Amino acid sequence: MANLHFHYGVMGSLKSGFLISNAFNFRKKGVGVEVLKPSFDNRFSKSEVVSRMGGPGNMIKTPALALPDLSSYSIKKRY
């Protein structure tokens, strides 16, 4: 069964950095990860979650699935 993790905090509290780091570590261990983002969030990229943690020109990022809402989402088994 899939798990949904929700983290919240003020701007600059490394929410995106934490997500990117965890996704990287899970993928490295061979665990399936799907990162979701709202389709209206196109500030840095339409298909990635980007953190300003790395600084200008070195921002860290991970691929993400952009969705208008969660009603059209279904979990896809990849293993």
Secondary structure, 3 states (H helix, E strand, C coil): CCCCCCCCCCCCCCHHHHHHHHHHHHHHCCCCCCCEEECCCCCCCCCEEEEHHHCCCCCEEEECEEECCHHHCCCCCCC
